[in-house]
Amino acid sequence: MTPIVIVGGSGHLGSALHARLPGAVATHHRCPSAGSIAFDFRTGGQLPETRTVIGAFPLARLLQDSSPAERAESVARYIASLRGARLVQLSTDAVFSGRQGGRAEADAPDPLTPYGRAQAQVDELILASAPDSLIVRTSFIFGWAGGRLDKRLAPLVEEPERLSHQVWPHDVYRSPTEVNFLAEGIARAVEQRLAGLLHVAGPRMSIAEFFASALAPLGFTQLPAPKSEENPAVARDTSMVSTRMHGALGLDDTENWSWYPRFLPAALGGSPTDASA
Ligand SMILES: NC(=O)c1ccc[n+]([C@@H]2O[C@H](COP(=O)([O-])OP(=O)(O)OC[C@H]3O[C@@H](n4cnc5c(N)ncnc54)[C@H](OP(=O)(O)O)[C@@H]3O)[C@@H](O)[C@H]2O)c1
C-alpha cells in the first residue's frame, strides 16, 4: 500500500512535501511531475489505496462559486474517494476577517470574502464527516521548492523591472510561511496523527516587510517605498499564531525565516543545505 498520496503533489507545497516524504505518490492536474499520476478533483477518479491523503490543492477555490449544498456534495464525494484514508487538508487564513490579528486554532472563523466563506465551510464539512482528519491553515507560502520560487517572488526575480511598479502596504499583515518549514510541519503532524485544526505559520509581518525580507537575500534591496492600503476590502490582519505548532510539532515560528536561505540555490544567493527541495 502507498504510504501517502499528495493530491496537488506537482504544486509548490506539494513538491516540498514530496521531497520530504519518502515513498509518497504525487498527483498532478495539468503539469505532471516525476512519477505523478493524474487526478482532477472536479471529475473525481480513483486514488491509490493509502493510509494518508494530503490535500495540497485549491479545494476551496475550486468550490468558491458553488452553492453551499453543492460544496457539501463535492466534499462528501472527495471523502468517499479516499476509501478510509486519513485526510490532511490545506486551508487558509482567508477564513479570518482580518479585523483582529494573531488568530489561534480556537478562534472562530469570521470570513468576509467568497473564498474565505467557501474555505470555512469546506473545513467544517471535512472535520464533521471525517473526525480523524487534520485541517492545516497557513498563509502566504513562499520560498524555493520543486526547482522554483513561489508565485509571488518568481515573477519579480524573472523580470526585475516589475519591482518599480509594486505597491506594497505597510499596514496589512499576514504570517508568511516558508514552504519547506510548512512541509516539515505537515510531515511531523502526519507522523503524530494530529487531528482537528492546526496553524502552521510564520511570524506576523506587513506585506511590505515580507517583500523586503524575501527579496534582500536575492540581491534586491532598492525597493519602492511602502504605501498605506486604501482598499477597504483588503483584510487588514489575518496573521495566525499556534501554541499547538510549538507544543506538538516542536516548531517555532521564529525559525521560519532561517529555513528560507537553506533551500535557495546558490545562484540566487542561497547557501543550500538540502538539495532535495
Ligand atoms: N500559496 C499560498 O500562499 C497559500 C496560502 C494559504 C493556503 N494555501 C493552500 O495551499 C495549497 C497549496 O498551495 P501551492 O502554492 O502549493 O499551490 P500550487 O503551486 O498552485 O499547486 C496547486 C496544486 O493543485 C493541483 N490542482 C489544481 N487544480 C486541481 C484540480 N482540479 N484537482 C486536483 N488537483 C488540482 C495543481 O496541479 P497542476 O499544477 O498539475 O495543474 C498543483 O499540483 C493551496 O491550494 C491552498 O489550499 C496556499
The ligand as an SDF file (V2000), in Angstrom:
LIG
                    3D

 48 52  0  0  0  0  0  0  0  0999 V2000
    0.1000   29.6760   -1.9290 N   0  0  0  0  0  0  0  0  0  0  0  0
   -0.3410   30.2900   -0.8260 C   0  0  0  0  0  0  0  0  0  0  0  0
    0.0870   31.4070   -0.4830 O   0  0  0  0  0  0  0  0  0  0  0  0
   -1.3730   29.6000    0.0590 C   0  0  0  0  0  0  0  0  0  0  0  0
   -1.8430   30.2640    1.2060 C   0  0  0  0  0  0  0  0  0  0  0  0
   -2.7450   29.6160    2.0350 C   0  0  0  0  0  0  0  0  0  0  0  0
   -3.1840   28.3350    1.7270 C   0  0  0  0  0  0  0  0  0  0  0  0
   -2.7210   27.7070    0.6100 N   0  0  0  0  0  0  0  0  0  0  0  0
   -3.1930   26.3280    0.3410 C   0  0  0  0  0  0  0  0  0  0  0  0
   -2.1030   25.5050    0.0000 O   0  0  0  0  0  0  0  0  0  0  0  0
   -2.3740   24.8220   -1.2270 C   0  0  0  0  0  0  0  0  0  0  0  0
   -1.0640   24.6110   -1.9700 C   0  0  0  0  0  0  0  0  0  0  0  0
   -0.5480   25.8760   -2.3730 O   0  0  0  0  0  0  0  0  0  0  0  0
    0.5300   25.9690   -3.5310 P   0  0  0  0  0  0  0  0  0  0  0  0
    1.0400   27.3650   -3.5300 O   0  0  0  0  0  0  0  0  0  0  0  0
    1.4800   24.8270   -3.4100 O   0  0  0  0  0  0  0  0  0  0  0  0
   -0.3880   25.7740   -4.8370 O   0  0  0  0  0  0  0  0  0  0  0  0
    0.0620   25.4570   -6.3440 P   0  0  0  0  0  0  0  0  0  0  0  0
    1.5390   25.5690   -6.5080 O   0  0  0  0  0  0  0  0  0  0  0  0
   -0.8070   26.2940   -7.2210 O   0  0  0  0  0  0  0  0  0  0  0  0
   -0.3280   23.9140   -6.5300 O   0  0  0  0  0  0  0  0  0  0  0  0
   -1.6530   23.5180   -6.6180 C   0  0  0  0  0  0  0  0  0  0  0  0
   -1.7020   22.0280   -6.9140 C   0  0  0  0  0  0  0  0  0  0  0  0
   -3.0790   21.6520   -7.0700 O   0  0  0  0  0  0  0  0  0  0  0  0
   -3.2370   20.9660   -8.2950 C   0  0  0  0  0  0  0  0  0  0  0  0
   -4.5830   21.1860   -8.8010 N   0  0  0  0  0  0  0  0  0  0  0  0
   -5.0810   22.2970   -9.4140 C   0  0  0  0  0  0  0  0  0  0  0  0
   -6.3600   22.0960   -9.7810 N   0  0  0  0  0  0  0  0  0  0  0  0
   -6.6740   20.8360   -9.3860 C   0  0  0  0  0  0  0  0  0  0  0  0
   -7.8200   20.0140   -9.5050 C   0  0  0  0  0  0  0  0  0  0  0  0
   -8.9330   20.4480  -10.1350 N   0  0  0  0  0  0  0  0  0  0  0  0
   -7.8020   18.7560   -9.0000 N   0  0  0  0  0  0  0  0  0  0  0  0
   -6.6750   18.2830   -8.3800 C   0  0  0  0  0  0  0  0  0  0  0  0
   -5.5410   18.9900   -8.2610 N   0  0  0  0  0  0  0  0  0  0  0  0
   -5.5310   20.2550   -8.7510 C   0  0  0  0  0  0  0  0  0  0  0  0
   -2.1490   21.5510   -9.2100 C   0  0  0  0  0  0  0  0  0  0  0  0
   -1.8850   20.6510  -10.2790 O   0  0  0  0  0  0  0  0  0  0  0  0
   -1.1300   21.0970  -11.6590 P   0  0  0  0  0  0  0  0  0  0  0  0
   -0.0970   22.1160  -11.2460 O   0  0  0  0  0  0  0  0  0  0  0  0
   -0.5740   19.8160  -12.1710 O   0  0  0  0  0  0  0  0  0  0  0  0
   -2.1780   21.6940  -12.5500 O   0  0  0  0  0  0  0  0  0  0  0  0
   -0.9900   21.6390   -8.2110 C   0  0  0  0  0  0  0  0  0  0  0  0
   -0.3920   20.3720   -8.0660 O   0  0  0  0  0  0  0  0  0  0  0  0
   -3.3540   25.7560   -1.9480 C   0  0  0  0  0  0  0  0  0  0  0  0
   -4.0730   25.1140   -2.9180 O   0  0  0  0  0  0  0  0  0  0  0  0
   -4.1900   26.2770   -0.8060 C   0  0  0  0  0  0  0  0  0  0  0  0
   -5.1940   25.3530   -0.4890 O   0  0  0  0  0  0  0  0  0  0  0  0
   -1.8230   28.3170   -0.2330 C   0  0  0  0  0  0  0  0  0  0  0  0
  1  2  1  0
  2  3  2  0
  2  4  1  0
  4  5  1  0
  4 48  2  0
  5  6  2  0
  6  7  1  0
  7  8  2  0
  8  9  1  0
  8 48  1  0
  9 10  1  0
  9 46  1  0
 10 11  1  0
 11 12  1  0
 11 44  1  0
 12 13  1  0
 13 14  1  0
 14 15  2  0
 14 16  1  0
 14 17  1  0
 17 18  1  0
 18 19  2  0
 18 20  1  0
 18 21  1  0
 21 22  1  0
 22 23  1  0
 23 24  1  0
 23 42  1  0
 24 25  1  0
 25 26  1  0
 25 36  1  0
 26 27  1  0
 26 35  1  0
 27 28  2  0
 28 29  1  0
 29 30  1  0
 29 35  2  0
 30 31  1  0
 30 32  2  0
 32 33  1  0
 33 34  2  0
 34 35  1  0
 36 37  1  0
 36 42  1  0
 37 38  1  0
 38 39  2  0
 38 40  1  0
 38 41  1  0
 42 43  1  0
 44 45  1  0
 44 46  1  0
 46 47  1  0
M  CHG  2   8   1  16  -1
M  END
$$$$
